[in-house]
Amino acid sequence: MRFFSQEWAEAARRTVDAGPPQEGKLPTYWEWIDRARAGYTATWALGIRESATYLVLTWKDGRCVEGTITTRRPEADYVLAADQATWQDLRNGADPGRIVMYRGLRLEQGDVLAFFRVIYLFVESLAVLSRLPTDGPSTAAPSR
């Protein structure tokens, strides 16, 4: 499956919806994420700056219900973008929390305060989608 392909977007949606394995951190961390996720409704657009390609993940009532790829600037509650090298770092195992904290993946559109109210949910979602196996960079034209 190609990175940032429609097939990858659907796999990312399923993986993010399933959530991360709840291990390696204190139980209160996972409880916080469960509370943040309960009833969560928003749309995230995660982009590659060089290609202006976005993974759009739609959350409704605590479930990730849709994952698509687009080359249009998406209408989303939160638009974040990183360069190709940062996405590669994530795919190679870089810490997603650090990537966000040090602005490798930047919030370009959306309410910063509202976004950071669910930051651990976002970081754990980013972690699981960045671990999806891929065949390399996408060369296929994404859907619009």
C-alpha positions in Angstrom: 0.0 0.0 0.0 1.4 3.4 -1.0 1.9 6.2 1.5 -0.9 8.9 1.2 -2.9 6.7 -1.2 -6.6 6.2 -0.8 -6.0 2.6 0.4 -3.6 3.9 3.0 -6.2 6.6 4.1 -8.8 3.9 4.8 -6.2 1.8 6.7 -5.3 4.9 8.7 -8.9 5.5 9.5 -9.4 1.9 10.7 -6.2 2.0 12.7 -6.9 5.4 14.3 -10.5 4.3 15.1 -9.2 1.2 16.8 -6.8 3.3 18.8 -3.4 2.4 20.1 -2.5 -0.6 22.3 -3.0 0.7 25.8 0.4 -0.2 27.2 3.6 1.4 28.2 2.0 4.4 30.0 0.1 4.9 33.2 -3.5 3.8 33.3 -4.6 7.4 34.0 -3.1 8.5 30.7 -5.3 6.0 28.8 -8.3 7.0 30.9 -7.7 10.6 29.9 -7.6 9.7 26.3 -10.8 7.6 26.6 -12.6 10.7 28.2 -11.2 13.0 25.5 -12.4 10.6 22.8 -15.9 10.1 24.2 -18.2 12.0 22.0 -15.4 13.7 20.1 -16.4 15.2 16.8 -14.0 17.0 14.5 -12.2 16.8 11.2 -8.4 16.6 10.9 -6.5 17.3 7.7 -2.8 16.1 7.9 -0.8 17.3 4.9 2.5 16.9 3.1 3.6 20.5 2.3 5.6 19.8 -0.9 2.7 18.1 -2.6 -0.2 19.8 -0.9 -1.7 16.4 -0.3 -3.9 15.8 2.7 -5.2 12.8 4.7 -8.6 13.9 6.0 -9.9 12.0 9.0 -13.4 12.7 10.1 -14.4 12.0 13.8 -18.0 11.7 14.8 -19.2 10.8 18.3 -15.8 9.4 19.3 -15.3 7.3 16.2 -13.1 7.9 13.2 -15.7 7.4 10.5 -14.0 8.5 7.3 -10.5 8.7 5.8 -9.8 10.3 2.4 -7.0 11.8 0.5 -7.3 15.1 -1.3 -5.1 17.7 -3.1 -7.5 20.5 -2.4 -7.1 22.6 0.8 -9.6 20.8 2.9 -12.4 22.2 4.9 -11.4 20.8 8.3 -11.5 21.9 11.9 -7.8 21.3 12.2 -5.3 21.5 9.3 -1.8 20.4 10.1 1.1 20.0 7.7 4.7 18.7 7.6 7.4 18.4 5.0 8.1 15.0 3.4 11.2 14.6 5.6 9.2 14.9 8.8 6.6 12.3 7.6 9.6 10.0 6.8 10.9 10.6 10.3 7.5 9.6 11.7 7.5 6.5 9.6 11.0 5.7 10.8 9.8 5.8 14.4 10.3 9.4 15.5 8.3 10.4 18.6 5.0 11.9 17.4 4.7 14.0 20.6 8.1 15.6 19.9 7.3 16.2 16.2 4.1 18.1 17.2 5.8 19.9 20.2 8.7 21.1 18.1 6.4 22.1 15.2 7.6 19.6 12.7 3.9 19.0 12.1 2.3 22.4 12.4 -1.3 23.4 13.1 -2.0 25.8 10.2 -5.7 26.2 10.7 -8.0 25.7 13.7 -8.6 26.7 17.3 -5.3 26.1 19.1 -6.8 25.8 22.5 -9.5 23.4 21.4 -6.9 21.3 19.6 -4.6 21.1 22.6 -7.5 19.9 24.8 -7.2 16.6 22.9 -3.5 16.6 22.2 -2.8 13.2 23.6 -5.6 11.7 21.5 -4.1 13.3 18.5 -0.5 12.2 19.3 -1.5 8.6 19.9 -3.6 8.6 16.7 -0.6 10.0 14.8 1.6 7.3 16.3 -0.6 4.5 15.1 -1.1 5.8 11.6 2.6 6.5 11.2 3.4 2.9 11.9 1.2 1.6 9.1 3.3 -0.4 6.6 3.7 1.3 3.2 5.6 0.7 0.0 7.1 4.2 0.0 6.0 7.6 -1.1 2.8 7.9 -3.0 3.0 8.5 -6.7 -0.6 7.9 -7.5 -2.9 10.8 -8.1 -5.1 11.2 -5.0 -8.9 11.4 -5.1 -10.4 14.9 -5.0 
